[in-house]
C-alpha cells in the first residue's frame, strides 16, 4: 500500500531547527521557532501553572473521561477570558480542544458541514497551517490583502475592498491579535468598520486568537473580537492557551460558537461535539485542568497575570530596542514598524536570498519569509543583529 506514497514536503521551520542545532558557531542566533523564550533563551513553566499542576496532582482522584466537551468549567472560564465578563453567554458555547490547532480544525469541519463548499478567506499572509487545515476540512480557501512589506502596515483599504466583494455566506478567518506572521494589527476603528462590513455583506467571522495577553494586554487584545461579538449575529472562535499560559506541549485550546440565540448555540455545539467524536473523541485533560485552576483562583490568577505582563513588556522592550538599533545602523526609518507591531512575530520584509545570507554569513536563523520571533531576540546583541540585517540588504 505505502509504495504509492511520495515523500512529504519537509517542514521549513523544523528544518531550520535542525540547521541551527548543527551550526557550531557559538554566537549563532535563533529567531525562527515560534515559542516564547526568556532572557536566558528558555521556555519556562509559569509559576502559576506549576502551582496549579501540584494542586491537581494532590486532589485529582480519577482519570476517567470527562465527556466530549471536555472540562466544562474550563470552557466557561475561557468564554469569560475571551469574550469578557459582560458577554451574552446565553448564546455562546464552548468545547475544549487539543490546542488552538485542534479548535481550528473542528470548527472548520463544522463550518464545512453547515456550508458545504464554502469559501474561507485568509489574510495574505497568514499562519501557514491555516491553509491545510481549512482545506482538509473541505473548505475552499482564498486570500484577502493584509500586509504591506514595504511599509509594515495593514493594507486595510484593499482588505475591505476585497471582502466587500466576497459572496454572502463566505467565512472570513481573522487573527484576533498579534497577527502571525507579521505582528501588524487592526486598530479599534478598523475592527469596527470591518464588523460593519461583515454584517452588511452576510459574511461569517471566524477568529483565531492564539496570543491574547502578548500584545497590548489581556483585555486590550480581545477588543477586536468583542467588537465583532457586539455586532455580528453569529461567529466562531478558536482560542489557544499555548502561549499565554506557556503550556505548548499540553495542547490546551477551546472552540467557541456564538449563535443568534440560545437554541441555535446549543444545537451548534452539539454538532461540534459530534465532529470531535468522529475525529479524536475527547480532548486531553491535564493542561486544561491546570488553566481552569488558575482562572478560578484569585491568587493564582493574579500571579499568572503578573508573569504574563512581564513577558509582554519584555517583548515590547525588545521591539523598541531592535527598531532603535536598526535606525542607528541603517540611518533610516525603514524598520520603525517593528516597534509598533505587537506579539511574538514581525516580518522584516527582506527577501529569501537576504534571509539565507543572514544564516550563512552571520549565523542568524529566521524563517524564509523574514518572520522573526521577537521573544528570541538577544537583548545585549541588538546592534550586532541590526548591523547584519543592514549588511545583507544594502
Secondary structure, 3 states (H helix, E strand, C coil): CHHHCCCCCCCHHHHHHHHHHHCCCCCCEECCCCCCCCCCCCCCCCHHHHHHHHHHHHHCCCCCCCCCCCCHHHHHHHHHHHHCCCCCHHHEEEEEEEHHHHHHHHHHHHHHHHCCCCEEEEEECCCHHHHHHHHHCCCEEEEEECEECCCCEECHHHHHHHHHCCCCCCEEEEECCCCCCCCCCCCHHHHHHHHHHHHHHCCEEEEEECCCCCCCCHHHHCHHHHHHHHHCCCEEEEEECCCCCCCHHHCEEEEEEECCCHHHHHHHHHHHHHHHHHHCCCCCCHHHHHHHHHHHCHHHHHHHHHHHHHHHHHHHHHHHHHHHHHHHHHCCCCCCHHHHCCCCEEECCCCHHHHHHHHHHHCEECCCCCEEEHHHCCHHHHHHHHHHHHHHHC
